[in-house]
């Protein structure tokens, strides 16, 4: 354990709490920082509501810098170096190359830190600077492409393939931000630790007083986020309690025993029980993400960020910064819906910087490749994204053929819904175990227990011929998985 504490650069002020709770000091610091952020966020709705934009920018930036140093110590220098490097590029790179250059630069910088983390730090260390840098990478690349699209549109040379691009419509930027605007946006404390990614246009509206529905804070009463904050904090606490209750009962690390043919798991566990255990253990891991993302969303809402208009019954919606639809993911009836419900704002970012750029024939490949590299270089990520890619396409083809057969009567439709629900749970569990295990050998051993059967089924489904107009429908279907949650506003938290 001494190596773990020696490696950790963040504050050790609350080490006594870490010992008492039995939690690593990095996670204790993360919780303290997020709880402090939840309280400080309230300042932006009351004392600082009518403050000047410059002062609000400054407060966001200063609190973000303090939080970063508290949690990451000297590693937090990267939180300044990457934005500085990219701000220089924003100023000097020709507009028509801006997005691609900054995407390449950011991904190379992030990849170097991913490799450093993968090679040098201990397995016990679960939260490091790559988490915030993943979010900063999303912010700076989305800003660069928004500027590129705006400048190109002014000259009549917009190269964005889709004229109905949600990213272009909602993230339009007329000028390069000033240094204060830029760095405050990059290091805003509300979403610094684990996202969600907030797009620049939405951040500026929040700072300058604009509302999503077009009204100004000075000209109308702002709806209270109190109820939304309460529910999200409650959901976050519930997810944390569930994780702490079940983590020791269903540890994902037991799958490493599959590499030993003589272990009890290898000899006595049936494939069905192994799949059931995998579902429970990955559910426990997801609870960590639910806890972190819901708490981060509550912080955004408590500061007045994330208002998204009103429901038909007049209820205010505070879901513009939503990164997870828990029920949408856990009860989805197809793989596409599950993917669209998880890390939603990252899906929007991937759509804006990968899906809508370049050759339409390689959209799916670009999205999954960028997502995998953005996460890091552990083999488990690539196994999961490869499986996710073929499962997404295969499920779409099977759905086109099978679904019409079950629409003739209600009992048939109910049967179809039950089957697709169970199938989606099986496929999602099967695909995501390597993402959590990270390493190649136990991941392949897990797949080997099932003889790679779902891979072969999915690859077989890819051979189903497209119907007439199938290519067009295919593009529309995949595009909908990135536009289900239309707000263009996570980053993914680096929790292992």
Protein Blocks (a to p, Z undefined) as FASTA:
>chain_A
ZZmmmmpmbdcklmmmmmmnopafklmmmmmmmmmmmmmmmmmmmmmmmmcfklmmmmmm
mmmmmmmmmmnommlmmmmmmmmmmmmmmmmpcfklmmmmmmmmmmmmmmmmmmmmmmmm
cfklmbdfklmmmmmmmmmmmmmmmmmmmmmmmnopafbfblklfklmmmccfbdcdfkl
mmmmmmomklmmnopaddfklmmmmmnopafkopafklpccddfklmmmmmmmmmmmmmm
mmmmmmmmmcfklmmmmmpmkbmklmmmcfklmmmmmmmmmmmmmmmmmmmmmmmmmmmm
mnopaiebjafkopacdfklpcbdfklmmmccbfklmmmmgokllmmmmmmmmmmgcjfk
lmmmmmmmmmmmmnomcfklmmmmmmmmmmmmmmmmmmmmmmmmmmmbmklmmmmmmmmm
mmmmmmmmmmmmmmmnopaklmmmmmmmnoommmmmmmmmmmpccdehklmmmmmmmmmm
mmmmmpackbccddZZ
